[in-house]
Amino acid sequence: ECPFGLAQDYPSVVWMGELCMPSDQHHMDDITKWVWDGHLTGYLMELSQVVRLWPVLAISAVAAVILSFCYLFLLERMALLLLWSGIMAFVTVPAVIGSFAIYAGTNVGSDQLCCTGDSLVDLTIGIALWCASLALLCMVCCKAQTMNLAVECVKATCECIRDMPTLLFQPVIAVFLQLPMLGTLLVGFIYLASCVSEVVQTVWTGTGPVRIVGVTYVSDTYWFLGFYVVMSLWIVEVSSAISHFAISYATQKWFFSHTRS
């Protein structure tokens, strides 16, 4: 029989010795719809697609690695061109869009209809974009020397990665080291969050008294949960700082091993 007795609101049958499930199809359809429409079920179904799509993910990972090496090669050879091309595009695109908006506002409007009342809006947008473009241009002109220094830093970075290719494996190593740590911290948090106190209430219904069991936390548990979250974040940050320190130390050793002006 069911753990809490047979349900009195609808005909039920025992399911796996734990639950009372409806015996009629109508109520069973309602429960099935409630389960499948739940957020947790949707997340689990989306997560299960990862297993079926592993070839696509593997191909994407390989393509990403190949493209990243190509990008590093181009960045080392044409860092100045790539950087200044991106900066000029960042400056000229607002000006081009603003020119179109001003043209549309002074002629027939951006929707190609006369006297629609949007000319003022077009002019305002166009002038604002042109002001933003001019401000960006002034900023670039004032920081041109800094931009050139950034280009040299990018070149040095590419050279460092070329001389020490093991740096490319550092993100992968960091992920494989941090994932077990995060999993352990998450399991510990789940165990700590499961430390609850039962609260039993009796509710009278039309079919008689119903025993409802709820859960609650004592006041100390909230302090423990907060302390655990803070310490977990501290452990994660320390792990990330150690990873960054390893990169910084290797980079400065490489830098001072070369003769630079």
Disulfide bonds with the S-S distance in Angstrom:
Cys2-Cys20 1.72
